[in-house]
Amino acid sequence: MKEILLENVYFEKNGRTILEDINLEIETGEFVFLVGPTGAGKSSLLKLLYFEEYPTKGKLQIMGYNYRKINKKTMLIVRKNLGIVFQDLRLLNDRTAYDNVVLPLEIDRTHSIHDRVHDTLRKLGILHKASNYAQSLSQGERQKVAIARALVRKPRIFIADEPTAHIYKSEKPDIIKMFMELNSQGTTCIIATHDNSIVDMVPYAIRIHIENGRVEYL
């Protein structure tokens, strides 16, 4: 089943063409790396996938929903199924690490929320920082909180933009193993990175190269 479909997609912003004639199919449960130099269009493509930006023209379909026909109700359905690690992290600095991670679960209101948040923070090695405010954390710790927030709901689609940029080299394998475990449970994983070392950790992953706003499969 096609989880994500882009056909002849163009994206322009401020009079500049950022993505050009993108044709891309991602099947349910695939693990995909978007690779390419800084400024190639990786982040812009991810923003299309979680509907922060919209194509100038072309067809974009996520989970069977066409962006041209989506309404508030279906938008909520799509976003509820997404786990996103933003490049700029987007943490709430006046909230604790725990508060940031629990946010996607608050709508569920189940008794297991507390355990799920603690378990996710524990796996990332930052449970001891649960009560610390986000603004007091190191950049690496903040990135782990952002990863935990994206993983805690066990999303249908996991989208991450440079998720290991601030992670110590020695810790990266454990982070990637968490992504692989999530993928083994059926989650479609799409990760943009310029770090070839983490790409090599997932030998079965599909590699898609982006440069000058165009894509090609490697």
N, C-alpha and C positions, 0 to 999 in steps of 0.2 A: 504493500500500500504506500502511495506517495504521501509522505508527511508534509513535505514542502515542495512547491513547484513554482518555478519562475520561468516565464517564456518571454523572450525579447524585451527584457526589462531595461529601462533607462531611468537614471536618477540624476536630476540636475538641481543645483542649489547655488543661489547667488550668481546666476548666469554662467555657471561652470558645470560641465558634464563630469560627474563623479563616477557613475557606473554606466557602461555602454553595452547594450545588446547581451544581457546576461541570460543564459539558458542553464537552468540548474534543477536537478531532481534529487531529492534526498528521501530515501525510503524509511519507513518506521523501523526504529531500532539500529540504524546505522550510526557509526562513529566517524565524524568528519572533522578534519583540520583544515581551516582556511589559512594559507600561508602566503607570504609575500612581503615586500618591503614596507616600511612606514609610509603612509600616505597613498597606498595602493588602492584603498577602497574597502578594506576588510571591515572596519567599524561601520561604515555606511551600509554595507550589505547586511550586517547583523541588525542594525536599526530597522531595516525594512522587515526583518523576520519577526520582530516583536512590536511592529506597528508604531514605532516612534517617528519614523519617516515613511513616506509613501512614494511609490514609483511615479515618475513623470509620465511614463507610458509603459505598456506591457501588462502581462498577467502575473499576479502574485497570489498564491493560494497556500494557506497554512491550515493543517488539520482539516482540509476539505472546505475551508471558508475562503471565499474570494474577497479580497480587501475592498473591492468596489461595492460589495453588497452587505458588508458587515454593519451591524448596528450596535447600540450600547450593550444589549443583552449578549450577543454573540462575542463581542469584544471581551466581556468579562469572562466568558467561557474559555476563550483562547488564553487570556492572560493568567487565568487560574491554573492552567496546565503548563505554564512556562516557569522555568527557574533561570534567572538571569544574573550573571556576574558582569556588572558594568565596568568599563575601563576606568572610570573615575569613581568607582565603588558605590557612591551615593548612599552612604550611611547617614543615619540621623545622629549627629554629633552630640545632641543633648539627651540621648538615650544610652542605656547600657548595651554591652554586647548581647546580653540575653534578650533585651527588648527588641533589638534590631533583627535578631534571628527569629523570634516568635511572631513577628509581624505577619508573615504570609499564612500563619496557622490560626490566627485569632478568629477568622471567620468560621473555622471548623468547630471550635468550642468543644473539643473532646477531652476526656480525662487524661489522655496520653500525651498531650501537648508538651507538658513540662519535661517528661522523660525523653521525648524526641529531640527537643532542643538541647538538653544536656548531653544526650548521646552523640549528637552531631558535633557539638563543641568539643566533646571528649576525643572524638576521632581525629579532629584537627589539632588537638593538643593545646587548646585554649580554654578549657573548662574553668581553669583557675582565674580567668579574666572575665567570667560571665557578668560580674557585678560592676566592672569597670566601664566608665563612660567611653564611648567610641573615640571622642576627641583626645583621650589620654593614651590611646594605644599606639604602638609603633605602626609603621606603614605595613609591615609584614603581617602583624596581628589584625590590622584593619582588613587586609585582603582575605585573611582566613574567615573573618566574620562575614564578609560579603559572600564568600563561597558557601559558608554554612547556611546563610539565609536562602541561597539558591537551591541547596540540596535538601533542606529539611522537609519540604513538602513532597519529596520524591516525584519530581515533575515528569510529565509525559515528554517534554522537550527541554533539554538543558542547553542554554546558550551562554557562552563565556567569552569575554573580550580580554585577552592577555591575562588570564587568571593566575599565572605564576610569576608575573613581572616583579613582584616584591617579595617572593618566597625564596628562602635560602636554597642554594643548589642541593644541599643534602636532604632537604625536605620535599623536593619536587616529586621524587618517585612515589612517596606516600600519597601526595595529593592526586597524582595521575591514577594511582590504584583505586582511589575513591571514585573517580570519574568512570573508570573501567567497570567497577562493581555496579555502579548505577546503570551503566549501559547494558550490563549482563542481565539486569532485571527488566529490560525492555525499553528504557529511556533512550530517545534519540539525542545524541550529543553532538554539538557543533561548537568548535573552539577555534577562535582566531588567535594566531600567535606568530611571532617571528623567531621563536626559540625552537630551533631544530632538535635540541636535546629532548624536549618533551614529546615531540612528534615521533621520534625514534622509539619511545617507550611503548607505543601502541602500534605494533607491526601490522595489525589487521585494519587499521583506520584508513579511510579514503582521504587522499590529499588533494586539495583543490588550490591551485595557485592563482592569486590575483595580482595583477600588475597593470597600472594605467587604466584601471576601471574595467578590465576584462578578465574573464576566468578561463582556466584550462585545467583539466584533470591530469594529475601526475601518475 
